[in-house]
Amino acid sequence: MPRFVRYLAPLVAFIALAGLLYKGLSLDPKLVPSPLIDKPAPAFSLPLLQHPDTLISNSDFKGEVTLFNVWATWCVACRQEHPLLMQLAKQGVRIYGLNYKDERAAAKRWLQMFGDPYLANAFDEDGRTGINWGVYGTPETFVVDKKGIIRHKVIGPLTSESIKHELLPLLKQLQEEDG
């Protein structure tokens, strides 16, 4: 084998790898498709944050279009998103929460301090339910239709723009569909 080929092969491999890494770094992580879209919401049964003796499950979502918001007190972006959730709740949007890998007392204080937009909050202390839902981190928000099917996922904090252009039109469309 000629000597230059022996040196050229690693160079070509390095350039190819660098190209793949560059392409990967240019992708928007918020656009990662969820394998759960158009599939039934993963089953869960967890204690309520406020009332540990009472359980909540994904069956509580059925019959109504619902937002399922994954949040935590240690999440800086959750604090940024929270006023928007409060606005949505005032507009009549049904929002359930999943308090993810948190401390119960801290989460209760947080809701007292910033307001509680949730109809109910599941307390996912060990994070297993979040993992079953494909949660990468907090916040994440799922749109669940009347039949309990996940129709959309927002990775990261909701924004006024994403609510106006994505979420509200989808919620309206799903409300109008037969359930």
URVENBEL-V442589 format. One record per residue. RES is the residue in one small letter. SS is DSSP state (a for helix, b for strand, c for the rest). Layout:
# URVENBEL-V442589
RES:SS + RES:SS
This chain:
# URVENBEL-V442589
m:c + p:c + r:a + f:a + v:a + r:a + y:a + l:a + a:a + p:a + l:a + v:a + a:a + f:a + i:a + a:a + l:a + a:a + g:a + l:a + l:a + y:a + k:a + g:a + l:a + s:c + l:c + d:c + p:a + k:a + l:a + v:c + p:c + s:c + p:c + l:c + i:c + d:c + k:c + p:b + a:c + p:c + a:c + f:c + s:b + l:b + p:b + l:b + l:c + q:c + h:c + p:c + d:c + t:c + l:b + i:b + s:b + n:a + s:a + d:a + f:a + k:c + g:c + e:c + v:c + t:b + l:b + f:b + n:b + v:b + w:b + a:c + t:c + w:c + c:c + v:a + a:a + c:a + r:a + q:a + e:a + h:a + p:a + l:a + l:a + m:a + q:a + l:a + a:a + k:a + q:c + g:c + v:c + r:c + i:b + y:b + g:b + l:b + n:b + y:b + k:c + d:c + e:c + r:a + a:a + a:a + a:a + k:a + r:a + w:a + l:a + q:a + m:a + f:a + g:c + d:c + p:c + y:c + l:c + a:b + n:b + a:b + f:b + d:b + e:c + d:c + g:c + r:a + t:a + g:a + i:a + n:a + w:c + g:c + v:c + y:c + g:c + t:c + p:c + e:b + t:b + f:b + v:b + v:b + d:c + k:c + k:c + g:c + i:b + i:b + r:b + h:b + k:b + v:b + i:b + g:c + p:c + l:c + t:c + s:a + e:a + s:a + i:a + k:a + h:a + e:a + l:a + l:a + p:a + l:a + l:a + k:a + q:a + l:a + q:a + e:a + e:c + d:c + g:c
